[in-house]
Amino acid sequence: MQIELHKISRRFNREWIFRDIDFVFERYSATAVLGPNGSGKSTLLQILSGQLSPSSGHISFSLSGNPVPAELVFKQLSLAAPYLELPEEMTLSELISFHFSFKKMLPGVTPSSMTELAGLEKAAAKQIRYYSSGMKQRVKLLLSFCSDTPLLLLDEPCSNLDQHGIAWYHSLVERFGKDRTLVVCSNQENEYSFCSAELRIQEYK
């Protein structure tokens, strides 16, 4: 998927978070959205995912050269972010089944292979409420990477992950990140080191 931002601006009350962003997220590219905490990275990601509307400007989405209406973009994307809540009364097995009643699973991926991929086989029947913060982050990344969508949005993807978890995240990028458009919001280089393009949000203040 290709995304074109045309003079995108967003403000809350009278405060401008960013102004007049002109940028193209190229098809099959991996782009890092960079900036310090509070600079507007998550706000921009929420606009890309359709959770927020820009205060001014507009966005164009296209898939294989064909325009995608903004109201249908949600069908084409997966999102992992620290502020997203998981339904904690569900077990992992139930959550995987629930999630993929809305999204298609990548070809060759199965529920059992997903739990094995995350190293959570022994916790598959445990309610999410009993998972550690690192385990919950693994689940978020697992669901997003294994969803068959052309657009993958990641906000601070290594939050709550230890060094082993960070290496696991990079293995997901290597295995499932190809032939997709990736957008990574971060200020930690180990989260976006594979990205070939950058959008520095501080330049649009």
C-alpha positions in Angstrom: 0.0 0.0 0.0 1.1 3.5 -0.8 0.1 6.5 1.4 0.5 10.1 0.4 0.2 12.9 3.0 -0.8 16.3 1.6 -0.3 19.2 4.0 -1.4 17.1 7.0 -1.8 19.0 10.2 -3.3 18.2 13.6 -4.0 20.3 16.6 -5.6 19.7 20.0 -7.5 22.8 21.1 -5.2 25.7 20.1 -2.0 23.7 20.2 -0.6 22.5 16.9 1.0 19.0 17.2 2.4 19.1 13.7 1.7 21.2 10.6 1.8 20.7 6.8 3.4 17.3 6.5 4.0 16.4 2.9 5.3 12.8 2.7 4.9 9.6 0.7 5.1 6.2 2.4 6.1 4.1 -0.6 4.7 0.7 -1.4 6.7 -2.1 0.2 8.9 0.5 2.1 9.8 0.5 5.8 9.7 4.0 7.2 10.6 5.2 10.7 8.6 8.1 12.1 11.1 9.7 14.5 10.9 12.3 17.3 11.1 12.7 21.0 8.3 11.7 23.4 5.3 13.9 23.0 6.3 15.1 19.5 3.2 13.6 17.8 4.4 10.3 16.5 1.5 8.3 17.9 -0.9 11.0 16.8 0.3 10.7 13.2 0.0 6.9 13.4 -3.6 7.2 14.7 -4.4 9.5 11.7 -2.8 6.9 9.3 -5.0 4.2 10.9 -8.2 6.2 10.7 -8.6 6.6 14.5 -8.1 10.4 14.2 -8.9 12.9 11.4 -6.4 15.5 10.4 -7.3 19.1 11.4 -6.3 20.1 7.8 -4.9 18.5 4.7 -5.8 15.1 3.3 -4.4 11.6 2.8 -4.5 9.4 -0.3 -4.3 5.6 0.0 -3.7 3.3 -2.9 -3.2 -0.5 -3.3 -1.6 -1.8 -6.4 -2.3 1.6 -8.1 -6.0 1.6 -7.2 -7.4 4.2 -4.8 -8.6 2.9 -1.4 -11.4 5.0 0.2 -10.3 6.3 3.6 -13.3 4.6 5.4 -12.1 1.2 4.1 -8.4 1.5 5.0 -8.9 -0.3 8.3 -9.4 -3.5 6.4 -6.0 -3.2 4.9 -3.9 -2.5 8.1 -2.7 -4.1 11.3 -1.6 -2.1 14.3 0.5 -2.8 17.4 0.8 -0.1 20.0 1.4 0.2 23.8 -1.9 2.0 24.3 -4.0 -0.8 22.6 -5.7 -3.0 25.2 -6.1 -6.7 24.8 -9.4 -8.4 26.0 -7.9 -9.8 29.2 -10.7 -12.3 30.0 -9.8 -14.3 26.9 -7.1 -16.9 26.7 -4.5 -16.6 24.0 -6.2 -19.4 22.0 -9.5 -17.6 22.2 -7.9 -14.2 21.3 -6.3 -15.6 18.2 -9.6 -17.1 17.1 -11.5 -13.8 17.9 -8.9 -11.7 16.1 -8.9 -13.7 12.9 -12.7 -13.6 12.7 -12.0 -10.0 11.5 -8.7 -10.4 9.7 -7.2 -13.0 7.4 -4.3 -15.0 8.6 -1.1 -15.0 6.5 -0.9 -18.1 4.2 0.9 -20.9 6.0 0.3 -19.6 9.5 -2.0 -21.5 11.9 -3.1 -20.8 15.5 -0.8 -23.5 16.8 2.2 -22.2 14.8 1.5 -18.7 16.2 1.6 -19.8 19.8 4.8 -21.7 19.1 6.3 -18.7 17.2 5.7 -16.5 20.3 7.0 -19.2 22.6 3.7 -19.2 24.5 2.6 -22.7 24.0 2.4 -23.4 27.8 0.4 -20.2 28.3 -2.1 -20.7 25.4 -4.9 -21.7 27.8 -4.1 -18.9 30.3 -6.2 -15.7 30.4 -4.4 -12.7 29.1 -4.9 -10.9 32.5 -2.2 -13.2 33.9 0.4 -12.4 31.2 3.4 -10.2 32.0 3.7 -6.9 30.1 6.4 -8.5 27.9 4.1 -11.4 27.1 1.3 -9.0 26.2 3.5 -7.1 23.9 4.5 -10.3 22.2 0.8 -11.1 21.6 0.2 -7.6 20.1 3.1 -8.0 17.7 2.2 -11.6 16.9 -1.4 -10.7 15.9 -0.3 -7.7 13.8 2.5 -9.5 11.9 0.5 -12.6 11.2 -2.5 -10.7 9.8 -2.6 -10.7 6.0 -2.6 -7.0 5.5 -0.5 -4.8 3.1 0.0 -2.1 5.8 1.6 -2.7 9.2 1.7 0.1 11.7 4.0 -0.2 14.8 4.2 2.2 17.6 7.1 1.6 20.0 7.2 -2.1 19.1 9.8 -3.1 21.6 8.0 -1.7 24.7 8.3 -4.1 27.6 10.5 -6.5 25.6 13.9 -7.7 26.9 16.9 -8.3 24.7 15.6 -11.8 23.7 12.2 -10.2 22.9 13.8 -7.5 20.8 15.7 -10.2 18.8 12.4 -12.0 18.4 10.8 -8.8 17.1 13.5 -8.5 14.4 12.9 -12.1 13.4 9.3 -11.2 12.8 10.3 -8.2 10.6 12.6 -10.4 8.6 10.1 -13.2 8.2 6.8 -11.3 7.8 7.8 -7.7 6.9 8.6 -8.3 3.2 6.1 -7.2 0.5 4.3 -4.9 3.0 4.4 -1.3 3.8 5.8 -0.8 7.4 5.6 2.3 9.5 7.5 2.3 12.8 7.0 5.2 15.3 10.0 5.2 17.6 12.9 7.1 19.2 14.9 3.9 19.9 17.2 2.8 17.0 16.9 -0.9 17.8 13.2 -0.6 16.8 13.7 0.9 13.4 17.2 0.0 12.3 15.9 -1.9 9.3 14.0 1.1 7.9 15.2 2.7 4.7 13.2 5.9 5.0 12.6 8.4 7.8 10.0 11.1 8.6 11.3 13.4 11.3 8.2 14.9 12.9 10.1 17.7 14.6 10.6 19.3 11.1 6.8 20.0 11.0 6.3 22.1 14.1 
